[in-house]
Amino acid sequence: MTKVIAMKTLSTLLIFAAAIACMRCDSADPNDPSNPNNPNNPNNPNNPNQGTPITVTSISPSIIYADDIITITGTGFNADPAKDTFEMGTIISGFAPYQVKPEYGEDPRFEIISATATELKIKAVLPSYIDAMIGFEKKRPWPFRIKANGKKLVSGFKKMRQFPFVIFERDRNYNFPMSCTNGLYPGDTLYCNAGRGLFPPCQLSIDGVVIPNTTFPDSTKMRTRIQKTLFGSSHTDCENDMFEYKITNGDGKTFTRSPTTSMAPPMIMTGAGFDLPQYSKGLGGVAKLTVVGYCLYQTCEVRLSGIEYEFTTSLGVQPGYPSQAAIEFNLSSLPHAGNYNVQLRRASSEDFGFPIASFFLTN
């Protein structure tokens, strides 16, 4: 009998405790964000946002690079960025943010930088990694998934492009040795066969000057020829600097690199000679010297030498780095008969080289 009474007493106490707990639950602050009965709690099935499906009505920009801030408009997003999730993946790997090992750097997920119920702004945390994945996987369209308020939407970017990239190489003519600069030259044919992200209409500019007739056969190739007088006609190839080379895509995306570039093409002399091997001082007249080559410099000087005689003057090269120049020496001004030879130097700051031509003068 005593045992039965004890059991009834225990049951009564449990019922009383449950009632008190229920009363405390009912008396909770309805405006508390953690209250499951709060209509504004995203986990509350009565939250009005819970019934709004996620939709995407527009994505900007229409052509996306990995370093862009992407604006997605639609419905069903949460105004708290921390309660929205944006994931990008591929059909093969699933819709998970790309991961890398910790030793390779930061997790390259996408970050939601602002949110409203109708707009998300997102950006990649590590754009270079996403850019590499775009090139590696080459999926079109590029899928993504948005999660918010207990719902999700799978969609995709129509166009994602790799950053433009070019390695500038020159067609080297090994018959023309380089003089001062181990780099690029005006007059060079430049090419790239292993670029990426080149989308027409593309444009190449060097030091702010658009290079005409540059072609881009596809998104990985470029070919052009730098005009000889890009930096004028008064320089030598020993004058150089790191000039800006800029590729501009048709969509406005740019790539810049600053390779060392000479301000003049390399000068090569391929031949020189007088119009006659022998002249007569008594008959007077002139001895005409002609020099031929590749890109002769306006700064070139010649020295005519004989026994106890030297005369230095400009070769008289015209602007534009021509392939030929000529100069005449007045025979009546020469002091005596004998052998005369000519030496050449590219500029007054350099030494004269070996004789390039000669003639014999009689009385």
Backbone torsions as a table, in degrees:
resi	resn	phi	psi	omega
1	MET	NA	-45.0	178.4
2	THR	-61.1	-37.7	-179.3
3	LYS	-65.2	-39.7	180.0
4	VAL	-65.0	-41.5	179.2
5	ILE	-62.5	-41.7	-179.9
6	ALA	-62.7	-40.3	-179.7
7	MET	-64.9	-43.0	179.1
8	LYS	-63.0	-40.5	179.3
9	THR	-62.4	-41.3	180.0
10	LEU	-64.6	-41.7	179.1
11	SER	-62.7	-41.2	179.6
12	THR	-61.8	-42.1	179.7
13	LEU	-63.9	-40.3	-179.8
14	LEU	-65.0	-40.9	178.8
15	ILE	-64.7	-40.6	179.8
16	PHE	-64.1	-42.2	179.5
17	ALA	-64.3	-40.7	179.2
18	ALA	-64.2	-38.3	179.4
19	ALA	-64.3	-42.4	178.9
20	ILE	-62.9	-42.6	179.1
21	ALA	-61.5	-40.8	179.5
22	CYS	-64.8	-40.3	179.3
23	MET	-62.7	-40.8	178.9
24	ARG	-64.0	-38.6	180.0
25	CYS	-64.0	-43.1	-177.6
26	ASP	-68.7	-25.1	-176.4
27	SER	-90.5	1.9	-179.7
28	ALA	-61.9	150.4	-179.2
29	ASP	-63.4	117.3	-177.6
30	PRO	-67.4	-16.4	179.6
31	ASN	-93.3	-1.4	178.2
32	ASP	-67.2	121.4	-177.6
33	PRO	-58.6	-24.6	-179.5
34	SER	-87.2	-7.7	179.8
35	ASN	-69.3	118.9	-178.5
36	PRO	-61.3	-16.7	178.0
37	ASN	-90.7	-4.5	179.6
38	ASN	-68.6	122.8	-178.9
39	PRO	-59.6	-23.3	-179.2
40	ASN	-87.7	-3.2	176.9
41	ASN	-75.7	121.4	-178.3
42	PRO	-58.0	-21.7	-179.9
43	ASN	-86.4	-3.8	178.9
44	ASN	-83.0	122.0	-179.9
45	PRO	-60.9	-17.5	177.7
46	ASN	-87.5	-1.0	177.0
47	ASN	-61.6	124.9	-177.5
48	PRO	-58.5	-29.0	179.5
49	ASN	-70.0	-21.7	179.9
50	GLN	-62.3	-26.1	-177.4
51	GLY	-92.6	-1.9	-178.5
52	THR	-91.6	117.5	179.8
53	PRO	-71.1	154.5	175.7
54	ILE	-81.2	127.2	174.6
55	THR	-132.2	156.6	174.7
56	VAL	-122.9	118.6	-178.8
57	THR	-102.3	-24.7	178.3
58	SER	-158.7	153.4	176.6
59	ILE	-133.3	131.6	-179.6
60	SER	-132.9	136.8	-0.9
61	PRO	-73.0	165.9	-178.5
62	SER	-74.1	-30.4	173.4
63	ILE	-111.2	120.3	-167.5
64	ILE	-111.6	133.8	169.3
65	TYR	-109.0	159.0	-171.8
66	ALA	-64.7	-20.7	-179.7
67	ASP	-97.7	7.2	178.6
68	ASP	-74.5	150.7	163.7
69	ILE	-86.6	119.6	-172.6
70	ILE	-101.1	128.3	177.8
71	THR	-106.0	122.8	178.4
72	ILE	-115.3	121.2	176.5
73	THR	-108.5	151.3	-178.0
74	GLY	169.1	-144.0	179.7
75	THR	-138.8	163.4	172.3
76	GLY	85.6	7.9	178.7
77	PHE	-83.4	162.1	175.9
78	ASN	-97.2	136.5	-178.1
79	ALA	-68.2	-13.5	176.2
80	ASP	-94.9	111.8	-177.1
81	PRO	-55.8	-29.1	-178.6
82	ALA	-68.6	-16.4	-177.7
83	LYS	-103.8	6.8	172.7
84	ASP	-108.6	149.5	176.7
85	THR	-129.5	130.5	174.1
86	PHE	-119.5	126.6	-179.9
87	GLU	-128.5	140.1	175.7
88	MET	-126.9	135.7	179.3
89	GLY	-153.7	-158.7	176.0
90	THR	-124.8	166.4	179.9
91	ILE	-61.1	-33.1	-178.3
92	ILE	-76.2	-48.0	-172.5
93	SER	-87.2	-6.0	-179.5
94	GLY	87.5	177.0	-174.8
95	PHE	-98.3	65.2	176.1
96	ALA	-118.6	145.2	175.5
97	PRO	-57.5	140.1	177.6
98	TYR	-60.1	138.6	179.6
99	GLN	-117.9	149.7	170.4
100	VAL	-131.8	161.6	178.2
101	LYS	-66.6	146.6	-176.0
102	PRO	-54.2	-35.3	-177.2
103	GLU	-70.1	-12.7	178.9
104	TYR	-93.9	1.1	177.8
105	GLY	121.3	-167.8	-174.0
106	GLU	-73.6	149.3	177.1
107	ASP	-59.2	116.8	-173.8
108	PRO	-83.5	52.9	178.4
109	ARG	-79.1	176.0	173.5
110	PHE	-94.0	139.3	179.8
111	GLU	-107.2	133.8	173.4
112	ILE	-87.9	111.8	-173.8
113	ILE	-92.0	-19.0	173.2
114	SER	-159.5	155.7	-177.7
115	ALA	-152.9	143.6	165.1
116	THR	-132.8	-179.6	179.4
117	ALA	-66.2	-17.4	-175.6
118	THR	-124.5	3.6	-177.8
119	GLU	-151.8	137.0	172.3
120	LEU	-121.8	138.9	170.3
121	LYS	-116.6	124.8	-175.0
122	ILE	-130.0	157.9	174.0
123	LYS	-151.9	155.6	178.6
124	ALA	-77.5	138.5	177.5
125	VAL	-72.5	-35.5	-179.7
126	LEU	-131.1	82.3	-173.9
127	PRO	-57.8	-35.9	-176.5
128	SER	-62.2	-33.6	179.3
129	TYR	-72.1	-44.5	177.6
130	ILE	-61.0	-40.4	178.3
131	ASP	-59.8	-41.6	178.6
132	ALA	-65.1	-37.9	-179.9
133	MET	-68.0	-34.6	177.8
134	ILE	-60.3	-44.4	-179.9
135	GLY	-71.5	-32.7	-176.4
136	PHE	-75.5	-42.5	-172.9
137	GLU	-91.6	-32.3	174.8
138	LYS	50.7	51.0	176.5
139	LYS	-98.0	138.9	176.4
140	ARG	-140.4	128.8	-6.2
141	PRO	-73.0	166.1	-177.8
142	TRP	-90.0	114.4	-171.4
143	PRO	-75.9	150.8	172.2
144	PHE	-145.7	165.8	179.5
145	ARG	-138.1	136.4	177.1
146	ILE	-114.7	134.7	175.4
147	LYS	-122.6	134.5	176.7
148	ALA	-164.3	142.0	174.3
149	ASN	52.1	39.5	176.5
150	GLY	76.7	6.1	179.6
151	LYS	-121.2	168.2	178.5
152	LYS	-147.2	158.5	178.7
153	LEU	-140.2	134.9	175.3
154	VAL	-108.0	127.4	178.4
155	SER	-145.5	-156.6	-179.0
156	GLY	-167.0	150.3	173.2
157	PHE	-80.0	133.4	-178.0
158	LYS	-73.5	-38.4	-178.6
159	LYS	-136.0	117.2	169.3
160	MET	-122.6	131.0	-175.4
161	ARG	-121.3	147.3	173.3
162	GLN	-73.4	153.4	175.2
163	PHE	-60.3	139.9	174.4
164	PRO	-64.3	142.1	-178.7
165	PHE	-152.4	134.6	-179.0
166	VAL	-141.8	138.3	167.4
167	ILE	-106.3	117.0	-176.4
168	PHE	-82.6	120.4	177.3
169	GLU	-122.7	155.0	-178.9
170	ARG	-115.8	143.9	171.1
171	ASP	-74.5	105.6	-175.5
172	ARG	-87.9	129.5	172.7
173	ASN	-97.8	106.2	-173.0
174	TYR	-73.3	-3.9	170.1
175	ASN	-77.7	-13.5	178.8
176	PHE	-110.7	93.0	-178.9
177	PRO	-66.0	146.6	177.9
178	MET	-77.6	146.1	-172.6
179	SER	-98.8	-61.9	-171.2
180	CYS	-118.1	-28.6	-169.4
181	THR	-120.5	127.2	172.6
182	ASN	-91.5	69.4	-176.2
183	GLY	-154.8	-140.7	-178.3
184	LEU	-103.8	159.1	-176.0
185	TYR	-135.3	146.7	164.1
186	PRO	-58.3	145.9	-175.9
187	GLY	90.6	-14.0	179.9
188	ASP	-70.6	150.6	162.8
189	THR	-91.2	118.2	179.9
190	LEU	-100.3	146.5	177.2
191	TYR	-148.9	163.1	171.2
192	CYS	-147.5	124.9	178.6
193	ASN	-112.0	0.5	-176.5
194	ALA	-136.7	42.1	175.5
195	GLY	-88.0	-164.5	175.0
196	ARG	-163.6	161.2	173.1
197	GLY	65.5	29.0	179.7
198	LEU	-98.6	106.7	-174.4
199	PHE	-118.8	122.3	-173.2
200	PRO	-69.5	161.8	-4.4
201	PRO	-78.7	120.9	-177.3
202	CYS	-94.4	161.5	-178.0
203	GLN	-144.1	139.2	175.0
204	LEU	-112.4	131.7	173.0
205	SER	-129.3	146.0	177.7
206	ILE	-124.8	121.9	-178.3
207	ASP	53.9	36.7	177.1
208	GLY	84.6	-2.1	-179.2
209	VAL	-102.4	123.9	178.9
210	VAL	-69.2	130.2	-179.9
211	ILE	-91.1	115.4	-176.1
212	PRO	-72.4	160.4	174.5
213	ASN	60.9	28.1	173.2
214	THR	-81.4	131.5	-178.2
215	THR	-115.6	149.4	177.8
216	PHE	-130.1	89.1	-175.4
217	PRO	-58.4	-34.8	174.9
218	ASP	-154.9	-169.7	-173.6
219	SER	-73.2	-0.8	-179.3
220	THR	-120.7	-2.4	-171.0
221	LYS	-127.7	149.1	176.2
222	MET	-146.7	147.2	175.4
223	ARG	-150.2	136.4	179.7
224	THR	-159.9	171.9	173.7
225	ARG	-131.2	125.6	-180.0
226	ILE	-79.3	129.6	178.4
227	GLN	-63.5	142.3	-176.6
228	LYS	-59.1	-35.8	-173.4
229	THR	-99.1	29.0	-179.7
230	LEU	-54.9	-38.0	-178.9
231	PHE	-108.6	19.3	-178.7
232	GLY	98.4	-169.9	-175.0
233	SER	-119.6	6.6	-171.8
234	SER	-106.7	12.0	-176.3
235	HIS	-105.5	171.0	169.0
236	THR	-119.9	168.9	-177.6
237	ASP	-74.3	-5.0	175.0
238	CYS	-80.2	-11.4	174.8
239	GLU	-92.5	120.1	-176.3
240	ASN	-147.2	166.8	178.9
241	ASP	-161.8	172.8	176.8
242	MET	-96.9	90.5	-177.1
243	PHE	-86.3	150.9	-178.4
244	GLU	-80.6	123.4	171.0
245	TYR	-103.8	123.9	-176.5
246	LYS	-125.3	127.8	170.9
247	ILE	-100.6	128.2	176.9
248	THR	-117.8	119.9	178.0
249	ASN	-72.8	165.4	176.6
250	GLY	-62.5	-25.0	178.8
251	ASP	-92.1	5.4	175.7
252	GLY	96.3	-11.1	178.9
253	LYS	-69.8	140.5	-174.4
254	THR	-123.5	157.8	172.6
255	PHE	-135.4	133.0	179.8
256	THR	-126.8	146.8	175.1
257	ARG	-148.3	151.0	-176.8
258	SER	-126.3	76.0	178.1
259	PRO	-76.7	153.7	175.6
260	THR	-65.8	129.3	-175.7
261	THR	-137.0	132.4	174.1
262	SER	-71.5	155.6	179.4
263	MET	-90.5	0.7	177.4
264	ALA	-147.1	153.9	174.1
265	PRO	-68.9	159.7	176.9
266	PRO	-68.3	136.7	179.1
267	MET	-93.4	130.8	177.5
268	ILE	-129.2	127.0	173.6
269	MET	-96.6	126.4	-177.7
270	THR	-108.9	-10.3	178.9
271	GLY	-175.4	156.6	177.9
272	ALA	-159.3	146.9	178.4
273	GLY	-175.4	158.1	175.1
274	PHE	-89.3	159.5	-177.8
275	ASP	-71.0	-21.3	174.9
276	LEU	-136.9	150.5	177.0
277	PRO	-79.0	-18.7	-175.7
278	GLN	-145.6	141.6	179.6
279	TYR	-130.9	161.6	177.0
280	SER	-111.8	123.7	179.0
281	LYS	-64.6	-34.4	-179.2
282	GLY	-66.9	-33.2	179.7
283	LEU	-79.0	-16.4	179.7
284	GLY	72.0	-157.8	-179.1
285	GLY	94.9	-159.5	-176.4
286	VAL	-132.0	154.4	170.7
287	ALA	-106.3	118.5	-174.9
288	LYS	-98.3	122.4	176.9
289	LEU	-102.1	130.6	175.9
290	THR	-118.3	130.3	178.1
291	VAL	-116.5	131.4	177.7
292	VAL	-123.1	154.6	179.7
293	GLY	171.7	-153.8	-179.5
294	TYR	-118.7	117.9	174.0
295	CYS	59.1	65.9	176.6
296	LEU	-71.1	143.7	-174.5
297	TYR	-94.0	144.6	173.4
298	GLN	-63.4	-21.8	-177.6
299	THR	-83.6	-1.8	-177.2
300	CYS	-62.3	140.5	175.3
301	GLU	-127.2	150.1	175.9
302	VAL	-122.5	151.3	177.2
303	ARG	-127.0	121.5	176.3
304	LEU	-95.2	125.7	-174.5
305	SER	-127.9	140.7	172.0
306	GLY	-141.5	-165.8	179.1
307	ILE	-67.0	118.4	-179.4
308	GLU	52.5	39.1	-180.0
309	TYR	-148.6	133.8	173.6
310	GLU	-143.7	138.6	178.2
311	PHE	-142.2	121.5	-178.1
312	THR	-113.2	135.8	179.4
313	THR	-154.4	168.4	177.3
314	SER	-70.3	145.4	176.4
315	LEU	-70.8	-20.2	177.9
316	GLY	80.0	35.2	179.9
317	VAL	-70.9	135.7	178.8
318	GLN	-78.9	160.0	177.8
319	PRO	-61.4	157.3	174.1
320	GLY	98.3	10.0	179.2
321	TYR	54.6	62.7	-179.2
322	PRO	-72.2	172.1	-179.4
323	SER	-97.8	0.7	-178.6
324	GLN	-151.8	145.8	175.4
325	ALA	-148.4	153.5	-179.1
326	ALA	-140.6	149.4	178.5
327	ILE	-143.0	147.2	-179.8
328	GLU	-115.2	137.0	177.7
329	PHE	-109.7	128.7	-179.9
330	ASN	-73.8	116.4	-175.7
331	LEU	-67.1	-32.0	-177.6
332	SER	-67.8	-18.2	-179.9
333	SER	-86.3	-7.3	-179.7
334	LEU	-78.3	140.6	-169.0
335	PRO	-74.9	-27.4	-174.1
336	HIS	-161.7	169.6	175.5
337	ALA	-74.8	160.8	178.8
338	GLY	138.6	-169.7	-178.0
339	ASN	-90.5	135.6	177.0
340	TYR	-125.0	140.0	176.3
341	ASN	-130.5	162.6	-175.6
342	VAL	-123.1	136.3	173.2
343	GLN	-117.3	158.4	-176.3
344	LEU	-130.0	143.0	168.2
345	ARG	-136.9	151.8	-173.4
346	ARG	-76.3	-25.7	180.0
347	ALA	-159.0	161.7	-176.9
348	SER	-65.5	-19.2	180.0
349	SER	-81.8	-6.3	-177.7
350	GLU	-108.0	169.2	179.2
351	ASP	-87.6	153.5	173.2
352	PHE	-72.2	146.0	178.1
353	GLY	-92.3	-164.0	177.8
354	PHE	-67.0	158.1	177.1
355	PRO	-56.6	139.0	-178.9
356	ILE	-108.6	-16.1	179.6
357	ALA	-163.9	161.8	179.9
358	SER	-155.4	164.4	173.8
359	PHE	-149.3	164.7	177.9
360	PHE	-114.5	133.5	-178.1
361	LEU	-109.3	124.8	174.9
362	THR	-102.8	167.5	177.4
363	ASN	-78.0	NA	NA
